[in-house]
Amino acid sequence: MKCSICITQYNRIDYLLKSLSIIEKQTYNNIEIIISDNASTDETYSKLNQLIPEYRFPIVYFRFETNQGFDRNLRKTLELATGEYCFI
C-alpha cells in the first residue's frame, strides 16, 4: 500500500528540508512525497531541483506561478497524490 505525504510549501525552504530529512529516515518503503509550491520567492525551486534526483523517495513537485492561497495549494497536493492514504 502506497502512502502519499502531502506538503504545502510557501517560502519556508529550511523547514521543508528539515521535514524531508526526517521523512527520509522512515523504514516503510512505499512512500511518495507530494510538494505543492504556492509561488515561493525563496530558494525552494532551486533547492528542490538539487534534492529530487538523490532523495530516497520519489518527490512530485508542482509550482504555481502565482499565489493561489492555502486552500488551493492544499487541494493540489491531494490531486497529485497516488497513494491509498494521504498524510497532510
N, C-alpha and C positions, 0 to 999 in steps of 0.2 A: 504494500500500500504506500503510495506516494504522499508526502506531506509538503505543502507549499507554505513557506514562511513569507508573508506579505509585509513589505516595509514601505511606508510612505517616506519621501525624502524632500526636504527643503532647507538648504543652507545649514546643514549640520553634519558635514562630512566626517568630522572627528568622532562623533557618536556612532555614526553608521559603520565606520571602520572598526571601532571597538566592538560593536554588536556582531559584525561579521567574523571577527576573530574568535569570539565566544561560540558562535554557531558552528564554526569550523571544527571545534573540539567534540562535537556530537559523535556518538558511536553508531547511531542509526544512519544508514547509508542512502536511503531513498528519499532524499530531500531536494527541493528546488527552492531557490531564493528569488523572489519577485520584488523588484525595486521600481517604484514609480516616482520619478523626479519631477517636482512641480515647478520647473523652470528655475532651478537653483542658480545663484550668481556666484557661488563659491567654487571650489575645485572639484565638485562632485563628479562631473563628467570625465575629467582627465584622470582622476584617481581611480575611478571605477574601471575605465578602459585599461588601465595598467593591471588592475587586480583580477579582472574577469578571466583572462587566459590561464592564470596559475591557481585560481581558487579551487578548493576541494569539491565543492558542489556546483552544479550549474546555476548561473545567475541570468535571469531575464531582466534586462534593464530597458526601461522606457522613459523618455524625457519629453514632457510637454514644452512647447515653445513659449507659451505664456502661462502665467499662474492661473490655475483653474479652481483654486480653493481646495480645502481639505477633503470635502465630501467626494468630489470628482476624482481627486488623486487616489483616495482610498478605493473607490469603485474600480479604478483602472487596475489596481493590484489584483483584485478579485477576478476581473475579466481575463487577465493574463495567466492566472493560476491554472494548473492542470492536475493538481493533486486531489485526492479524495477528501483530504482535510486541509483547511486553510487556517493558519495561525497568523493573527494580526499583531 
